[in-house]
Amino acid sequence: MRISLIFIAVIIALSCNTTQKVKDTSTYDATLDTLKYAQEGNLRNVKQLTFGGDNAEAYFSFNGKYLTLQATSDKWGTSCDQIFYLPISGYTDERPPMVSTGQGRTTCSYFLPGDKQIVYASTHLASPECPETPRVVNGKYVWAVYESFDIFVADLNGKIIKQLTNTPGYDAEATVSPDGKKMVFTSVRSGDLELYTMNLDGTDVKQITNGLGYDGGAFFSPDSKQILFRASRPKTEEAQKNYKDLLAQSLVQPTDMELYICDVDGSNLRQITTLGGANWAPFFHPSGKKILFASNHHSQGGRQFNLFMINTDGTGLKQITFDTVFDSFPMFSPDGKKLVFASNRNNGGTRDTNVFIADWVD
């Protein structure tokens, strides 16, 4: 769970290469762009790729032609999140190909260099059933960080090639550096939820964060030299006790998170945002100088999430999307020309979360 899709449902009920800019052309007609809001000037030609269920964490292949995503969909035959991939043009069969086993719960998939294999986390070794999903504990909204999550590599036919982690406790949220040399992931192996790097074969594991709190949702910078992530940092004695008590139950409370950057070895750590609320799902702009992320800091009651952009020094905050409920999980294509994200727009008033792709205009 770089973010579990359960988070989306609960909130609704109560997230190196400089791009060539997409130039304005006289043939573009904004009135035909029916899936975007008028204020969304950075988006064009918005297209919906999934239709129904909970679909999110869609991430581009290295060649920019495919997306991997996690989905819970009755019509796709999944009772909890499983991993699929599809071309950026969308899928034509009843459902796109499933990469995961169909057992347990999965999360956080990412293409490996060459686009023939996908890394993801799964609980299937512990049980073929979907694990229970606690949502509220003692009046607090929580995410589960399942102890049975481990990280696997599978080919596009769903055959598991290798298990990359086998330590006790949560191992998940793996993403791959643009240069194809390293992964970053979240693990509780130290007793806290920290970030680690490793080689693509699972060797040379190194811990790179050590602050008390949930460090996760990490991505590399375009030049592969920095790591961007979101973290909770409980400050008071009461907050720290609450965090530790929940973690002992394999739970976290994700309502107070800010964005951080560090070098790939963990050095030069600095906080980017001080917005309050839940700031998460960050991804570098292709320039490496800005960050796109999801936030509810602007929302009274915290129920509305939109995409925002900010400079890496914490200045220049700008709202990018304006859906009235939920936009999150942004990722730029490798050439910087397209943006994929998850949204509750165009769902007919249901709780469905779908994947959308758009041309990006700086």
N, C-alpha and C positions, 0 to 999 in steps of 0.2 A: 503493500500500500504506500506508494508514493503519495497517493491519497486513495483510500478505499472509496468505491462508488457508493457505499452506504452513506458516506458523508453528504453526498449530493441529495439523496432522498430525505435525510433528516433535516437538512437546512431548509429544503423546500417546505417540508411539513411545518416547521416552526416559524467547487473550487480550484576563423582567421582571415575567413574570406569576406572582404567587403562586398556587399551586394551591389549589383547594378539596379538603379532605381527604375521602377515601372513608370514610364513616362505617360503624362496625360495625352490623350488623343481625342480628336474631334468626334470619333465614332462611338465613344463611350456614352451610354445613356443611363444615368443614375436611376431613372424611374424603372428600369428593367431589373435593377439589383434588389429584388424583393426580400431577400433574407438578411439584409443589413439594416441598421437603424441610420437615420439621416445624419447623426453626429459622427458616424464611424468613417471618417475621412481617410483613414489608413487602409481600409479594406475595399476591395473591388471584386466583382464576379464571385460573390459568395455562393458556394455550392454545398448542399447537404449530402453526406455520404452514407449515413445510417438512418434507419427509420424505425424507431421504437425500441424500448428497453433502456438499459443503462450502458452507454458506450462512452469510453473516455480513455485518457492517456494514449492517444494516437501519436506515434512518433515515426519520422521519416526514415527510410532506408538510406544507405550511404549514396546511392545513385539518384535519390530523390523521386523514384518512380513508384514506391510502395509505402504503405503505412502498416505498422503493427499496433494493435490495440487490445484492450481488455473489454469484455462485454458480458452482461447478464441479459439474456433475451429468451423469452418463451418460444418465439418462433425459430430461434436458432438452437433450441433444445438445451439451454444452460440454466441451471437453477442458481448458480453463483458464478462469479467472474471466471471466464476462460479466455485464452489468448487466440486471436485471429490475425490474419494479414490480408490486405487487399490493395489493388492498384489505386493510385490517387484519383483515377477517373470514376471509382466506385466499383461495386461488385454486380455481377449479372445473374449468378445462380441464386438458389434459395438462401444461401448464406455463403460468406467467404470461407476459405480453408481455415480449419482450426489447427493450431500448432500444439497446444497443450494436450494433456491426456484426457481431459473431460472429467477427471476425478479431482476431489478436493477443491480448494480455492486457489486461484492464481492472481498475480499482479505484476505490474512493472516490467513490461517486455521491451526489448530493444534489439535492433538488427546488429549483427557483427559485420566487420569488414568483408566485402564480397557479396553480402546480401543473400547468402545461402543458409544462414543459421540465425537463430533468434535466442537471446538470453531472457529468462523470466524466472520469477519465484513461484513456488507451488507448495501446497501442504499435502500433496497426494500420497507421499510416503507414509504419513501418519494415519491417514484414513481416506477411503474413496469418497466419503460423504463431505458435503459442505460444512465447515465448522460453524458453530453458533456465532452470531454477530451481536454482541452487546452494544447497545446504543446509548443508554443512560444508566449511570451508576450513582446512587445517592444524589440524584437530581443533577448530575453533571453529564454533559454530552461527551462521549468517549469514542475513540477508535480502538480496535483490537490490533495488537502487534503479535500475531500468532507465533508461538514458540516453534511450531512445525514448519514455518516457512524456510525453505532452502532454495538456493539458486541453481538453475539448470540451463544447459544449452541443448537446443533441439534443432533438427533440420526442418525444412519447410513442409515435410510430410508428417511432422509430429514425432519423429523418432528421437528419443533423448540420446544425445551424443556423449554428454558428460555431466556429472554433478560437480559443481564448483565449490559448494560449501557443505559442511557436515558438522559444524559445531553446535552445541546445545543452544536453543533459543533462536530468536528472530534474525534471519538473514534475508534481505530483500532490497528492492529499490536500486537495482544495478543499471547504470548507463555507461556508455562507451565514449572514449575520447575521440574527437574528429580525426586525429592522426592514427587511430586504430591500435594504440599500444597499451592502453590501460582501461580498467573499469573503476568506477567508484560505486560504493554500496553502503547501506546502513546495516549495522549489526549490534546486538546486545551482548556480545561475547565478553566485553569488559565489565559488564554489570550495568552499563548505561547505554543509551542509543547513540552511538557515535558513527562517524564516517570512516571508511577504510578504502584504500585502493588495492588493486591486485592486477596481475597480468591476465590476459584473456584466457589462459589455461588454469587460472586459480592459484598460481604461485605468487610468491613475493608479496604477501599480504602485509599492509602497513596501516596502522591507525593514524589518522590525520587530525582528528578533533578530540577534545577531552573536557569540554565544558558540560556541566550538569544540565541536562535537558535533551529533548528529542531533536537530533540532527538528521535531516533527511531531504528527500527530493532533490538530490544533487545532480548538476550537469557541468560539463567542462566548458571552458571558453572556446571560441573558434580556433585559437592557436594552441589549445590543449595545455596551456600553462597555468590556468587558474580553475578553481572549482567554486561554483555558485550553489547555495543551498538555503533552506529555511530551517529555523530552529526556534524551539521554545527555550527560554532562559529564566527559570523561576528564581526570583531574587529574595523574597522574604522567607523566613523560617517556615511559615505556614504553607507557602506555595511549594517550597522544596519538599516538605513532608507529604503534601498531597501528591506531587509528582512521583515520589518514590513509592508511596502506598499503591498508586494505580499501576505503576510499572511492575510491581511485585505480582500483580494480577494480569500481567501482559496487556495493560491498557494505558492509553495516554489521552490527555485532554487537549485538543488542538485549537483552542480558541484564542490563544495569545502567541503569535509567531511573527518573527521578523526575518529579513533577508541578510545573509552574510556572504562574504567572498574571502577566499584564502588562496595562496599558491598551492600547487598540486601536492606539495609535501606537507601542507598544513600551516606553513609559516605565513606571516603578514596577514593574519586574520583581521578582518574589519567588518563592522556592522554597516549595512547600507541604509536600511529603513528604520524609522522610529515612528511609525504611523499608528500603532495600536491595532487591536483586532487580529484577524488571521490574514497574514500575508504569506503566500506560498506559491507553488508551481512556477518558480522562476526559470527563465531561459534567456540566454544572451541574444541580443540583437546581433546581426551579422557583422556589424562594425566592431564588436567587442567592447563598445563604450557605453552601451545602454542595456537595460534589462526589461523584459516583458514579464509580468507576473499577475497573479490573481489576488484580489483583496476585497474585504468587506469593510474596510476602515471608514468608508464614506456612507455606510448604510446604517440607518437608525434601526437598532435591534439586531444588526449583523446578519440579516437574512439575504441580502443581495450581494452577489459577487460579480465583479467585472474585471476586465483586463486593464492594467495600467502599465505605463512605461516610465522608467526613471534612469537617470545617468548613474554610472557606477560610483560616483562620489556622493550620491544621495540627493542631488539637485534635479530640477526640471521635471517634476512629477506631472504626468499627463494621462488622462483617462482615454482608453482606446475603444472599449466596447460599452454598450449601453443597454444590454438586455435587462429586463426588470427582475429577473430571478438569478440566473447563474451563467457565467462564462468562466472557463478556466482551462488549464492544461495547454498553454500555447507552445508551439514549436515552429521555428523557421525551417524551411527546406535548406539543404546544403548550399544551394546557390543564392539563398536569401530572397528569392522572388515570391515565395508562397508562405502562407501561415496556416497551420492546422490548429484547431482548438475544439473544445467541447462546450456545448451550450444547451440551454433549455428553450431557446427560441424555436418557433414553428412546431411546437409539440401539441397543439390543439388543446392547451390547458391541462394536459396530463403532467405526470412527473418524469416523463421520458427525457433522457439526456442523450444527445446525438453528436456525431462528429461532423465538423464543417471544415471546408478548405476555402481559402481566398487568396487572391493576388494581394501582395503587400505593396503599399505606396508610402514611401518616406515623405 
